[in-house]
Amino acid sequence: MTIQPSLFIPHGGGPCFFMPDPQDRWTSMRAYLEGLAASLPARPRAILIVSGHWETPAGFAFTGAQQPELIFDYHNFPDYTYALKYPVPGDPALAGRAAKLLAAAGIPAAIDPSRGLDHGVFVPMKVAFPDADIPIVEMSVDRSLDPALHLAAGRALAPLRAEGVLIVGAGMSFHNMRAYGNPAATEPSRLFDTWLTDATTSPTASRNAALQGWADAPYARFSHPREEHLIPLMVAAGVAQGAGVLDYSDEVLSTVISAFRFA
């Protein structure tokens, strides 16, 4: 099968892509997500997506449902956003394969047969793959949020790329809820984004070292008071053996938001 890249993508704000957007705040991000399928070297056999909205203690977990439900884990949005549909199938066999790959690397992993897909998964995937015909397995992040552990998890999962599986980290490269929409946040977010882009597009060894020390970057803790939305990048980067490329960048809600691709 064609080897798939790995991606780190923004999932937007709640159900933003399915609401009126008169100020075009989400237009460029939506366009990026809409173009993902056509940008891939082949149609994925399945998608394994890491969400910062699912944390598990002492290791990782994978959704094992044949037909996962949706988890509407956003709040204070219009009623119709809680009736969104995305009847995508799961892939229990892929969940099992991924768990075994982690276990073989000495990383604890489990399968959750009942958990559904949170909005960090179904919102961007509904935009990128609207036909809901490519099986999806969601992967948690470890509650430790240890960058080295998540890079190692990515390395362990790398064989899936040659099996037609697209591996995606879904989060936000900037995630400070109190700073969104504040013009004073623009320059700090840009400085962090410049550092993050330089780190992510560096050769593998220096990239991994930089990402492990992300908290020392300019305005790191301003950009991520808590890093659960950045950690999926570590898995996507760990999958790859080469430098990443900047796949998307724009100013959204007065902050710079980027996406990355790894061949």
Buried (B, 14 or more C-beta within 10 A) or exposed (E): EEEBBBBBBBBBBBBBBBEEEEEEBBEBBBEBBBEBBEEBEEEBBBBBBBBBBBBBEEBBBBBBBEEBBBBBEBEEBEEEBEEBEBEBBBBBEBBBBBBEBBBEEEBBBBBBBEBBBBBBBBBBBBBBBEEBEBBBBBBBBBEBBBBBBBBBBBBBBBEBBEBBBBBBBBBBBBBBEEBBEBEEBBEBBBBBBBBBBBBBBBEBEEBBEBBBEBEEBBBBEBBBEEBBBBBBBBBBBBBBEEBBBBBBBBBBBBBBBBBBBBB
